[in-house]
Amino acid sequence: MKITKIAQQQKQANRYSIFVDDEFFIGVDQEILIEYALRKDQEVDQNLLDKIKSAENDHKLYSAAINYLSYGMRSIKEMRDYLHKQKDKKEKEENSTAPSEEVIENTLDRLIRQGYLNDLEYAKSYVRTNYTLKSKGPNIIQNELKVKKGINEMTILDAMDEYPEEEQSENIQALIEKFIRTKKSLPPKMMRSKLYTHLLTKGFDKDLVNQHMSELTFDDAEDDQEDMLEKEADKYLRKHQRRFSGYDLKQKMIQSLLGKGFDYEMIKIWLEDNEAELEKNE
């Protein structure tokens, strides 16, 4: 067998079509052409042709990996998952050779050696991005790195040095200010409870959250609580007055207002001040 023609492809200047005995054999990247020193009139055997095809398939997988990296940094797990998807896609195509597990691992090793894949650098970048742009707490970030990105625990611990406690405190304070600003209608007790849950849900440690919560007074919210209670109580009174009265109505009112986070002593005062209204239907 002989290579009878090597033609540069029109749409991709770095790729060449190889013809063997005047029949199209395969399209290869320029790197493969150089690696195997392919030339017109070169004598080839089946063993060499198989090597060329295998090398081209490996190169395509590597090129796909590089393209995937062009959109952003990836962890080794993310890249491995991506390469397996490419393998699955090839297995579904007719007349197509899917890369083996060995080829996938070799591709990963090559990317690691070349510095394209580095789990520590990836994790550090992930930590910085998520605390700077998304105000996530360390617990959530660590969990995402472990579960979603496949980073090992020692690497995660090293990467978390990028998120010092001072930065965590700044994020907690910013979240507190935003929460209070947007939840002004909540009574102080409920605001405190919901804020505490909100900060834990964002992934911050309890000790640091408790430290910040202990410094909050909710003075403005407490000053407004009486007016807020008055409005809520009037609304619930209208809602339940047709069906209940006296003791039953009082219990309904207490349950409803406690559920809204109002202080029990303030509720009792309101009930005493509106005794006549509560007993209208008795």
C-alpha positions as CSV (number, residue, x, y, z in Angstrom):
1,M,0.0,0.0,0.0
2,K,1.1,3.5,-0.8
3,I,0.1,7.1,0.2
4,T,-0.9,8.5,-3.2
5,K,-2.1,11.9,-2.1
6,I,-1.9,14.4,0.9
7,A,-4.2,17.4,0.5
8,Q,-4.6,20.4,2.8
9,Q,-8.2,20.8,3.7
10,Q,-9.9,24.0,2.6
11,K,-11.9,24.7,5.8
12,Q,-9.2,23.8,8.2
13,A,-5.7,24.8,7.2
14,N,-4.0,22.7,9.9
15,R,-5.7,19.5,8.7
16,Y,-4.8,17.2,5.8
17,S,-6.6,14.5,3.9
18,I,-4.6,11.3,3.4
19,F,-5.3,9.0,0.4
20,V,-4.0,5.4,0.3
21,D,-4.0,3.7,-3.1
22,D,-6.0,6.6,-4.5
23,E,-8.8,6.2,-1.9
24,F,-9.5,8.5,1.0
25,F,-8.1,7.0,4.2
26,I,-8.4,9.6,6.9
27,G,-8.2,13.3,7.8
28,V,-5.4,14.1,10.2
29,D,-4.1,17.1,12.1
30,Q,-0.8,18.7,11.1
31,E,0.8,17.3,14.2
32,I,0.1,13.7,13.2
33,L,1.5,14.4,9.7
34,I,4.7,15.7,11.2
35,E,4.9,13.0,13.9
36,Y,4.8,10.1,11.4
37,A,6.7,12.0,8.7
38,L,3.9,11.2,6.2
39,R,4.6,12.0,2.6
40,K,3.3,11.2,-0.9
41,D,4.5,7.9,-2.4
42,Q,5.4,6.6,1.1
43,E,4.9,2.8,1.4
44,V,2.7,1.9,4.4
45,D,1.4,-1.3,6.0
46,Q,-1.8,-2.0,8.0
47,N,0.1,-1.6,11.3
48,L,1.2,1.9,10.4
49,L,-2.3,2.9,9.2
50,D,-3.8,1.6,12.5
51,K,-1.2,3.7,14.4
52,I,-2.1,6.8,12.4
53,K,-5.8,6.3,13.0
54,S,-5.3,5.8,16.7
55,A,-3.0,8.8,17.0
56,E,-5.6,11.0,15.2
57,N,-8.4,9.8,17.5
58,D,-6.2,10.6,20.5
59,H,-5.5,14.0,19.1
60,K,-9.2,14.7,18.5
61,L,-9.9,13.9,22.1
62,Y,-7.1,16.1,23.3
63,S,-8.3,19.0,21.0
64,A,-11.8,18.6,22.5
65,A,-10.4,18.8,26.0
66,I,-8.4,22.0,25.1
67,N,-11.6,23.5,23.6
68,Y,-13.5,22.7,26.8
69,L,-10.8,24.4,28.8
70,S,-11.1,27.5,26.6
71,Y,-14.4,28.3,28.3
72,G,-12.9,28.2,31.8
73,M,-10.8,26.3,34.3
74,R,-11.9,22.7,35.1
75,S,-11.2,20.3,37.8
76,I,-9.7,16.9,36.9
77,K,-13.1,15.3,37.7
78,E,-15.0,17.7,35.5
79,M,-12.5,17.0,32.6
80,R,-12.8,13.2,33.2
81,D,-16.6,13.4,33.1
82,Y,-16.4,15.5,29.9
83,L,-14.1,13.1,28.1
84,H,-16.4,10.2,29.1
85,K,-19.3,12.1,27.5
86,Q,-17.2,12.4,24.3
87,K,-16.6,8.6,24.5
88,D,-20.3,7.9,24.9
89,K,-21.0,10.2,21.9
90,K,-18.5,8.4,19.7
91,E,-20.0,5.0,20.7
92,K,-23.3,6.1,19.3
93,E,-21.9,7.2,16.0
94,E,-21.6,4.9,13.0
95,N,-18.1,4.2,11.7
96,S,-16.6,6.0,14.6
97,T,-13.9,4.8,17.1
98,A,-14.6,5.7,20.7
99,P,-11.5,6.4,22.9
100,S,-10.6,3.7,25.4
101,E,-10.3,4.3,29.2
102,E,-6.6,4.2,28.7
103,V,-6.7,7.0,26.1
104,I,-8.9,9.1,28.4
105,E,-6.5,8.7,31.4
106,N,-3.5,9.4,29.1
107,T,-5.2,12.6,27.9
108,L,-5.8,13.6,31.5
109,D,-2.1,12.9,32.4
110,R,-0.9,15.0,29.4
111,L,-3.1,17.9,30.4
112,I,-1.9,17.7,34.0
113,R,1.8,17.6,32.9
114,Q,1.2,20.6,30.7
115,G,-0.4,22.5,33.6
116,Y,-3.8,22.8,32.0
117,L,-5.3,20.8,34.9
118,N,-4.4,21.7,38.5
119,D,-6.9,20.9,41.2
120,L,-5.3,23.2,43.8
121,E,-5.2,26.2,41.5
122,Y,-8.7,25.4,40.3
123,A,-10.0,25.2,44.0
124,K,-8.3,28.4,45.0
125,S,-9.9,30.2,42.0
126,Y,-13.3,28.7,42.9
127,V,-13.0,29.8,46.5
128,R,-12.1,33.4,45.5
129,T,-14.9,33.6,42.9
130,N,-17.6,32.2,45.2
131,Y,-16.9,34.3,48.2
132,T,-16.2,37.5,46.2
133,L,-19.1,37.4,43.7
134,K,-21.7,35.2,45.5
135,S,-20.9,35.8,49.2
136,K,-21.0,32.1,49.9
137,G,-19.8,30.8,53.2
138,P,-16.9,28.3,53.6
139,N,-19.1,25.3,54.4
140,I,-21.0,25.5,51.1
141,I,-17.9,26.2,49.1
142,Q,-16.1,23.2,50.6
143,N,-19.1,20.9,50.0
144,E,-19.3,22.0,46.3
145,L,-15.6,21.5,45.7
146,K,-15.9,18.0,47.2
147,V,-19.2,16.8,45.8
148,K,-19.5,18.6,42.5
149,K,-15.9,19.2,41.5
150,G,-14.3,16.0,42.9
151,I,-11.5,17.8,44.8
152,N,-9.9,15.8,47.6
153,E,-10.1,17.1,51.2
154,M,-6.5,18.0,51.7
155,T,-6.5,20.1,48.5
156,I,-9.7,21.8,49.7
157,L,-8.3,22.7,53.0
158,D,-5.2,24.3,51.3
159,A,-7.5,26.2,49.0
160,M,-9.7,27.5,51.9
161,D,-6.7,29.7,53.0
162,E,-7.9,32.0,50.2
163,Y,-11.0,32.8,52.4
164,P,-9.7,34.3,55.7
165,E,-12.0,34.9,58.6
166,E,-11.9,38.7,58.0
167,E,-13.4,38.2,54.5
168,Q,-16.0,35.9,56.0
169,S,-17.0,38.5,58.6
170,E,-17.3,41.2,55.9
171,N,-19.6,38.9,53.9
172,I,-21.7,38.1,56.9
173,Q,-22.0,41.8,57.7
174,A,-23.1,42.6,54.2
175,L,-25.7,39.8,54.2
176,I,-27.0,41.0,57.6
177,E,-27.4,44.6,56.3
178,K,-29.1,43.4,53.1
179,F,-31.5,41.1,55.0
180,I,-32.5,43.7,57.5
181,R,-33.0,46.3,54.7
182,T,-35.3,44.0,52.7
183,K,-37.2,42.4,55.6
184,K,-38.3,45.5,57.5
185,S,-41.8,44.2,57.9
186,L,-40.7,41.3,60.1
187,P,-41.1,41.6,63.9
188,P,-37.7,41.6,65.7
189,K,-38.0,38.1,67.1
190,M,-38.8,36.6,63.7
191,M,-36.3,38.7,61.9
192,R,-33.5,37.5,64.2
193,S,-34.6,33.9,63.7
194,K,-34.9,34.1,60.0
195,L,-31.6,36.0,59.7
196,Y,-29.8,33.4,61.7
197,T,-31.1,30.6,59.5
198,H,-30.3,32.6,56.4
199,L,-26.6,33.0,57.4
200,L,-26.3,29.3,58.2
201,T,-27.9,28.4,54.9
202,K,-25.3,30.5,53.1
203,G,-22.7,28.3,54.6
204,F,-21.1,30.2,57.5
205,D,-20.0,28.5,60.7
206,K,-22.3,28.8,63.7
207,D,-19.7,30.3,66.0
208,L,-19.0,33.2,63.6
209,V,-22.7,33.7,62.9
210,N,-23.4,33.8,66.7
211,Q,-20.7,36.3,67.2
212,H,-22.3,38.7,64.7
213,M,-25.8,38.0,65.9
214,S,-24.9,38.9,69.4
215,E,-23.9,42.3,68.3
216,L,-27.3,43.1,66.7
217,T,-30.0,45.0,68.6
218,F,-32.8,45.5,66.1
219,D,-33.6,48.8,67.8
220,D,-35.4,50.2,64.8
221,A,-37.5,47.1,64.3
222,E,-38.4,47.0,68.0
223,D,-39.6,50.6,67.8
224,D,-41.9,49.7,65.0
225,Q,-43.2,46.5,66.5
226,E,-46.2,48.0,68.2
227,D,-47.4,49.5,64.9
228,M,-46.8,46.3,63.1
229,L,-48.6,44.3,65.7
230,E,-51.6,46.6,65.5
231,K,-51.8,46.1,61.7
232,E,-51.4,42.3,61.9
233,A,-53.8,41.9,64.8
234,D,-56.5,44.0,63.1
235,K,-56.1,41.8,60.0
236,Y,-56.4,38.5,61.9
237,L,-59.3,39.8,63.9
238,R,-61.3,40.5,60.8
239,K,-60.3,37.1,59.5
240,H,-61.4,35.1,62.5
241,Q,-64.1,37.2,64.0
242,R,-67.0,35.7,62.0
243,R,-66.3,32.2,63.2
244,F,-64.9,32.7,66.7
245,S,-65.3,34.9,69.7
246,G,-64.2,35.2,73.3
247,Y,-61.7,32.6,74.5
248,D,-61.5,30.8,71.1
249,L,-60.9,34.0,69.2
250,K,-58.2,35.0,71.7
251,Q,-56.4,31.7,71.2
252,K,-56.6,32.0,67.4
253,M,-55.2,35.5,67.7
254,I,-52.4,34.5,70.0
255,Q,-51.4,31.5,67.7
256,S,-51.4,33.7,64.6
257,L,-49.4,36.5,66.1
258,L,-46.9,34.3,67.8
259,G,-46.5,32.5,64.4
260,K,-45.6,35.9,62.9
261,G,-42.9,36.4,65.5
262,F,-44.5,39.0,67.8
263,D,-43.6,39.1,71.5
264,Y,-46.1,37.3,73.7
265,E,-46.3,40.2,76.3
266,M,-47.1,42.7,73.6
267,I,-49.8,40.4,72.3
268,K,-51.3,40.1,75.7
269,I,-51.4,43.9,76.0
270,W,-53.1,44.3,72.7
271,L,-55.7,41.6,73.6
272,E,-56.5,43.5,76.9
273,D,-56.8,46.8,75.1
274,N,-59.2,45.2,72.6
275,E,-61.2,43.0,74.9
276,A,-64.5,44.5,73.9
277,E,-63.9,43.9,70.2
278,L,-63.0,40.3,70.9
279,E,-66.2,39.5,72.7
280,K,-68.6,41.2,70.3
281,N,-70.1,38.0,69.0
282,E,-70.3,36.2,72.3
